[in-house]
Amino acid sequence: MRRSAFIMTVSALALFASGSAMAQTTSALRVGQTVNGQLTAEDAKVDSEEMGQFVYDSYAIQTRAGQRLEVTLRSEAFDAYLEAYAGSDEGDAIASDDDGLGEGTNSRLRFVSTGGTYIIRARTLSGLEGGDYAIAVTDRGAAPRAPRPTAIRLGDEVDGAISDRSPVEEDGQYGEYAYNSYSFRARQGDRFAISLNSDDFDSIVRVGRMGRGGAFEELAQNDDSGQGGLNSYLIFTAPSNGEYVIRASSLDGATEGDYELGLAEAPPPLVARPVVFGDTVEGRLEASDGGNAFGQRADAYSFTGTEGQRIVATMSSDAFDTYLELFSEEDGGNGRYSLDSDDDGAGEGTNSRLTYTLPSDGQYTIEARAFGGGDEGGAYTFTFEEAPPLPAPIALSFGQTVQGEIVDADPRDDENRGFDAYSFTGVAGNRVQLIMRSGDFDTYLQIGSPEGDFYAMASDDDGLGEGTDSRLNYIVPSDGELIVRASPLSADAKGLYSLELIDRGPQPLPGSILVGATARGTLSEDDGLAEDGSFYDAYKISVKAGDKLRLTMVSNDFDAFIDIGREDESGVFTSVVSDDDSLSDTHAKIDWAVEEEGDYIIRARSFASGQSGTYALTVEPKD
């Protein structure tokens, strides 16, 4: 870590920031001061699965309660990132920013102090390669008084713009955001549809009331119209008589631009029709139907379910593209939430089929509507059934090849594909390979956990490289049982297949390579397996800080890829630098300036999974 101060001199504090990195000396940064610094590989590091890998410097700011502070971090060497912590940098940051300064990858972080010491982390967004930077903190002064909201009436559509003259809210809960406000009066129970559309920013609309002292008390908000895109649409029901305030703003709170705000009468609420298993409903979407939370025309069906039940809902229509969505009506008092949805899962053009295992006892609702939520409508058929419990998976042994058949009576997955399920016991860190062949259909393999609803942790369609047959390579994450689903790729296919399970054993240990040497090798199924399913050979190399090396990898059999990184004590590989096509279209080259002395692992691998063949890897000094 190297810092030089201009404007004022930096003095060291006897503070140490702890956390997920080694101890880091924290330097003082006074309000109104700018400091030049440098991030290097010797600075404090964080390396975690959740936050990734980065280096940082720490600064302490002494503040007064109520101060409106702005911290900026500028660098031409790396993508800047700022974090603010109250008291110490243990726990969660109270605020953070990536590119908020609006100058490429520079950062601007704003917050209101509650008094005392704040720790600021000046860091890279990701990676250990830092460089020079400048960090500054300023007092923004008292917030300007917000203007009175502009009146808006039912049926109005008004144009506006978020600009540097818009008032700014600093509420702590959502961070700072610029906004324009509008007021309207309502009676208890009145329903409104509020839309906020912009081609310049991702919009968010908030509705609330002004409380004591002029504080905005939010009652509802929406960011997504439910129809894709970045526009907002909110159905709001007034809880009592009085005046309400709409706030129009961008989602990130800082982006400026034009918008259109609309206040309209909301469509009538959906009234759900009760259904039971075995029901078939001949329905029709039409203009008089109620609207959902996004104002989309829909019909709703409600039912009572029990934990573990598998429900199957289908919707078919010759008039429009159907869409089904399942909601739970019990969320600890927080209202409904979406569980699953389906567009074309019935395998018959644009018809829908939703299969789901209920997580708990309670009330559920299915919305039946047109895909995209537009004005399309017409006749449709809705069916509701209980699916039989899934059969127990068939035990599969390593080295075994089984013959199977997909038939109409097989269980169906969420995409309405028939499947057979198999189970095997894996050992953490071992490589397993599954091969599925069929002359009757395009095969598809999935592997997942036996816990809860099946979730595919890895899958493969045509990985065998022999037409439409599958080969799935997988590294077992932990000891225990795994579930394999063998199915066709399409919902309407069936027929005979074979499935083979192969144990490839643990990852091979790396070899070694010296600077000035060329390694010639062959990638095959017996080699190491990367997280994306590609094969690799590993070479260990010892280097010193300041070494400059050039690595090239050429192959006429596959798209070459070089990945240089380090392994921790548990064998987890973390990439430092990699390259695909810098030497030519399919050959790799890395010019590597070593920042930290030690042992590194070079992975000579293919760019895509399942590729194999011969290659040549060269490591040489670079002038």
N, C-alpha and C positions, 0 to 999 in steps of 0.2 A: 504494500500500500504506500503510495507517495502522494502527498498533498502539498500545494503551495497556495498561500492566500494572497489575494489582492483586495484592495479596499480596506481590509482590516487584517490583523494578524490572528492566526488560529492558536489557541492554547489547548492543551490536552486536558481532558477530564479523567478522573479516576473512576470511570464507569466501565463496566464490561457487560456487553449484551450477550445473553446466553440463548440457546434455542436448539435448533437442529443442526447447528454448525459449531466449529471450534470457537473458543472465546475470541471476541473481537473488541479492540480498544475503541471507545466511543469518543469522538472529538466534539468540541463545542461549536455550535453554529448560532450566531446571534441574529436576531431579526434585523433586516437591512443589510446583511452581509452576503457576499458572494465568495465562494471558495473554488479554486481549481484543484482537481484530484485526479487520481489514476487508479483504475481497477486492474489488478494483475492476478495471476494464478496463485500468488502467495496470500491473497486476501482471504477473509472468511468465506467459507463455501457452504452451500446447502445442496444436498443430493438426496432427494426423496422421490418416491413413486408418485406422491400427490402433487408436489410443487415443481418437480424436475430438478435441474442442476443449474446453479448460478453462483456468482461471486458478488460480494457487496462490501460497502463501507458504511459505518454507522455514525450518525451525528445526533447530538442532544440539543434541543431548543428549550430555553426557559420562557414560559408564556404567562400571560394574564388571562383570567377568565373572561370569555366573551371576545377575545381577539379573533379577527378574521384573517387567517394566514394563508399565504400562497407559497408553495415550494416548487421550483422548477429545476429540471435536470436536463442538460444539453450535452450531447456527444456526437461527434462525427465518426466515432470508432465502433459503437455498438448501439443496439436498440435499448434505449433507456427505460427504466421502470422505477417507480417510487412507492414506498410503503411508509405509513405513519402508525406508530404505536404509542399508547398512553402509558407513561411511567417506565416501562421496559419493553424490549421486543420479544418477550415471552407471550404466548397466546396468539390471538388473532389480531391482524392489523385493523385499525379503525377506519382506514381509508387507503386506497391504492390507485395508481394510474399508470397507463402505458403510453399512449400517444396523445394525451389531452392538450398539449401545448399547441397542436395544429401546425407543427413544423416538422413534418416527416415523422421520425421515430423519437422525438423528444417528449418529455413528460411534464405535466403540470398537475399538482395535487393541491386542492383547497380543502380547508376544514376550519371549524370554529372551536377554539380551545375552551376547555373547562377549567384551565389553570394548571400550573405545575410543569413538569418536564415531559416532553414528547421526544421519542426516538424516531429518527428518519433513516430509513435504509435507502441508499443510492446503489442500485444494482443493475445487472444485466437482466433483460427479459428472460433469457435462457443462455446456457453455455458458459464456459469458463474463460473465453477469450474476450477481455475487456478493452481498456484503453483510456485515453484522456477524457475528462468531463469537467463541466462547471455546474455547481449547485448553488442556488440562491434561495433566500427566504425573505419575504416582504410582508408587511402589515397592510392589509387592504382597506383599513379604516372601517368606520361604521357603515352598515348596509343602508342604501337609500330607502326611503319610505316607499312602499308599494303604492302605485296609483289605484284609484277606485276601478273596479271591474266595469267593462263595457256591457251595456244591456244587450241581451239576445232574447228573441221571442220564438215561440213554437213555429216551426216552418221556415225559420231563417237559415240561410247558408252564407257565411261571412268569410271573406278573405283576410288573411293576416300574415305576419312574418315574425319569426324569432330573430332578434338582432342584438347588437351590443347595447341597445337602449331598452331591452326587455328587463323587467325586474327579475331578481334572483332569489330563490328560496334556499335556505340552508337548514333543513329540518333534521339532519342527523340520520334519520331512518333510511332515506333514499339518496343521501348525499346532496350535493348542490346541483340545482338545475335552474335554467332560465325559462321563463314562461310568460304567457299572456293570459289574462283572466277575463271571464264573462259571467254575468249574473242573470238569473231568471227566477221567477216565482212559481211555486207549485203547491198543490193541495195534497194532503196525505193520500197515498195510493196512486197518484198520477204516475204513468209510465212514459219514459222518454227514451228515444234512440239518439245517441250522441255519436257522431262520426268525426274523425280527424284524419284527413288525407293530405299527404305531402309527397312530392317527387324529389324533395331535397334531403329528407332525413327520415329515420325510423321514428314514428310518432308514438306518443303516449298521452292519453286523455285521463284527467283526474276530476272527480266531482266531490265537493264537500261543502262545508259551511264555515263562515268566519266566526271564530270564538273570541273569548276575552283577550284584549290587548292586540287584536288584529291577527291572531294566529289562525292559520288555515287548518281546519280539522277535516282530514280526508275521510270520505265514506265509501268510495269505490274508485277503481281505476281499470284501464284496459290498454294493452300494448298491441294486441293481435286481433285483426278482424275475423279470424277464423277462416278466411278465404285465401290464405297465402299473402305474399307481399308484406309491406311494412306499415300499412295503415291500421288505424284503431277504430273499434266500434264497441260501444258500451250501452247495454240496456240498464237503465236506472229507474228504480221505483222510489218515490219520495216517501220517507218514513213519517213526515209530519208536515203541517202547513208551514210556509215560510220561504225565505230567499235562499237559493243555492248558488254555488260558484263553480264554474268549469275552468280548469287550467289546461291550456294547450302547451305542449313542450315536446322536445326531442327526447328519445329514450336515454341517450347518453348525457343529457343535460346541458350540452355545450354546442352541438351542431346548430348552425343557423340556416334559415331558409324560409320559403313561402309555404303556406298551408291553406286548406279550406276546412272550416268547422261548420257542422250542421247540427241543428236541434230539431228533431221530428217526433211525432207521436209513435210510440213503439207498437209493434204488432201485438196482438193478444198473447198472453202466456200459453205455453203448451199445457194441455190437459192430458195426462197419460191414461191410456186404456189398459186395464188389468188383463194379463194373459196368463195361461197355465200351459204346462207342457202338453204338446199335442195339438195346440191351436193353429189354425190357418186363417189368416185375415186377408180378405180382398179389400185393399185400401186405395185411396186416391190422394195425391198431392195436388192442392189447388190453392187459389189466392186467399181463400177464407181461413186456411189453416193458421195455427199459431206459429210464433217464431221462437227459436231457442235463444240462448244467451248472446249469440252473435246476430240475431235477427233473421236467421236462415229459416225458411219455410220447412217444417218437419212435422211428422207424426211421432208420437211417443207411446211406448208400451212398458208397463211396469210389472214386476213380479217379485215374489219373495223367494230367496234362495238360501241354501245352506252351504257351509264350508265344504269344499271338495267336489261339489256338483260340477259336472261339465255340461255347459249349455251350448246349443247350436241354434243360431238364428240365421235365416236366409231371407233375402229380398230380391225379387226378380221383376223386371219390367221391360216391355218392348218400347216404352215411351221415353225413357231417360236412363242415364247412368246412375245406378243406385249406390247408396252409401249407408253403412250401419255403424253406430257408435254406442258402446256400453258404458254406463255411468254407475257408480256406487252412490247411494243417497245418504250414507252414514259415514262421516269423516270426523268423528270426535266433535260434532257440533259445528264444523267448518263448512258444511254444505257438500254438494255433489262434486265428484271428481271423475275424470275420464279414466277408464281401465284399459280399453282396447277399441280398435276400429277396423273396418275392412271396406275395401272398394270393390275389387274384382275377384274375390277369393272363391267364388262358386265355380270358376273354371268354365263359365259359359258366357263369353263376351264380357258385358259390363254388369253382370249380376254379382251380388254380394253374399258372402257366407262367413259368419263370425263364430269361431269356436273358442270357448274360454272356460277355465276352471275357476270357480268362485273362491275368493280368498277367505270369506267369513260369512256367518249368518247375517241376513239383513235384507234391505230393500234395494232393488236395482231398477234402472230404467234403460231402455234401448231407444235411441233416436233413429228413425228411418227417414232418410232425406235424399236429395239429389247430390251427386258428387260435385264439389265446388260451391254448393250452397246458393246457387243462382235461382232464377225464376222458373226453371224447368219443372214440369209436373206431368201428371197423368196417372193412369191406373198402375197398380203394382200388387204383388202377392207377397205376404209376409208369413213365414212359418217359424214356429218356436218349439224346439225339442230338447229332451235331455239325452245327452250322449252316454252310452254305456261306459263304465270305468275302463281305463286303459289296461290292456292285458299286461301281465308281468313280462319284463324283457327276458329274452332267451340268453342263457349263459354262453359266452364265446371264449374259447381258449386260444392262447398264442400258438401260431402255427396251423390253426384250423381253418379250413375252407368249407363254408356251408352253402347249400343250394336253397333258394327261397323263391317265393312268388308273390307279387303284389296283385291282390284281387279286390273286388268291389266291397267285400265284407271287412277289409282291414280298417283300423282306426285312421282318422284323417287329421292332418296337422292344420295349423292356422291358415295355410295356403290351399287347403282342401286336397293335399296330396295324400294318397294312401301310403302307409309306411309300415315296416317291421322294425321292432326295437330289440337291441341286443345289449348285453352288459358284460364288462370285463373289469378286472382289478388291476390297476396300474401302480407303478412305483414312481415316486417323485423324481423328476429329472430325466427319466428314461424317455427314449423316442419310440413312438409306436407308429405303425403304418397300416392303413386300411385300404384295400383295393376292392372295388365293386365293378363287375362286368355284367352287361346284358345285351342280348341281341334283339330285344323287344322294345326297349325304351332308353332315353337319355338318363343316365343314372345321376343320383345326388346323394351325398353323404354328409351327415352332421354328427358332431360329438358334443355332449353336454354333461351336466351334473345330474345326479338322481334326486337332488333336493328341490322340492317345489315344482312349479310349472317348468317344463323343459325349456331351456335356453341354450341355443347353439353357441358354444365357445369357439368352434372352428367348423368350417364346411368346405366342400369341394364339389365342383361340377365335372370338369373334363380334364382333371390333373394328370391322368395316366398318359395323356398324349397319344391315345389310340382311339380316335373318334370321339365318342360320347361316354367313355368309361371314366370312372373316378378313382383318384388316389389321394388320400388325405394323410398328410404327415403331421404329427402332433407331439409336443413335449408335455408329458404329464406334470401338472402343477403341484400335486400333492398325492400322498398315498391314499388309495381308496377306490371306490367303484366309479365307473364312468358309463354313460349310456350312449349307444350308437343308434342313429336312425338311418335306415336304408330305404330310399324311396326313388320314384321317378322325379325328374325335374319339373314336369308339367302335371297338372291336376287330373287330367283325363287319361293318363297312361297307366298301363298295367302289363304284367307278364313275368317271365322268369328272370332270375339273376343269380350271381354267385358273389359271396363276400368272404374276403380273406383278412385275417388279423396277424400282423407280423410284429415281433419285438425286435427293435433295432438297438436296444441296450442304452447305456448312458452316453452322454456326449463324449466324443473322443478328446483326449488331452492334446493341447497345442504342441506343435513342433517348434523349431527355432529357425531363425534366419538372421544373417549378418548383413551389415551394410556393405554393398558391393556385390551381393550375391543375387542369383536368379533361381527361383524355385519353380520346377515344372511339376504339375500335378494333374489329377483328374477328379472332378466332382462326381459323386455317385450317391446312391441311397444309403451307403454305409457311413457317409461323412456327417459332420455336425449339422444341426438343424436350427436355423434362425427362427425368430418369433413369427415371421411371415411365411414360414414353410419352405424357404429357400435353403439349398445345401451350401456348406462352406468348409474350407480347410482353414485351420487356425495356426498362426505362427507367432511365437513370442520374440520380442525384440527389446533390447536394453538401450536407452538413449539418455543423453544429457540435455539439460536446458540450454537452448541456443543452437542445438543441432538443426541443420537444414537438410532435409531429405526429399528426394523425388521417388515416388512409388508409381509403377505402371503395371497394368494387368491386361493382357491380351488373350483373346480366345476366338477361334473360328466356329465354336460349337454353341456358344450362348452369349448373352449380354453380360459383360463382366462388371463387377461391382466390388470396390475396395471399401472396407469399413475398419477404421482404427479406433481402438478404445481401451478401456481398462476393466479388469474384473475385480470385484470385492472378495472378501473372505468366503462368502457363500456362493461365489461363482457367477454372480449377476454381472452381465456385460453392460457397460455404459459407453456409448459411442462418443468420440471426441471430434472426429472429422471423417467424412466419407465422400465418395465420388462414383458416378455412373459412367458418363460419356465424355469426359474432358479430353481424352486422347483422340477419340473419334466417335462415330455413331454408337458403337458397341464395345469400345475399349475404354478403360478407366485410367485416370492419372491424378495423383495428389502431390502438390508441392507443400511440404509440411514443415513449419517452423515450430520446433518443440519448445513448449513453454515450461514444462515441469519434468524434472529428471525422474527416471524410474523405468519399470517394465510395462510395456504395452502389448496388446494383442492385435495382430493384423488378421482380419477375416477376408480371405479371398473367396468370393461367393458370386452367385448369379443374381441378377437384378430381380428376376421373377421366380416364383416358387416352382419347384419340380424340374428346373433345367439342370442338365448335366453335360459333361464333356471335358476335354483337356484345356489347359491354360498355362500361361507363363507369368509369374510374378517377379518383378525386379525391384530391388531397393538399392538406391545409389545416392551418394552425396550430391547436393545441389550447390553450385557456386553462388 
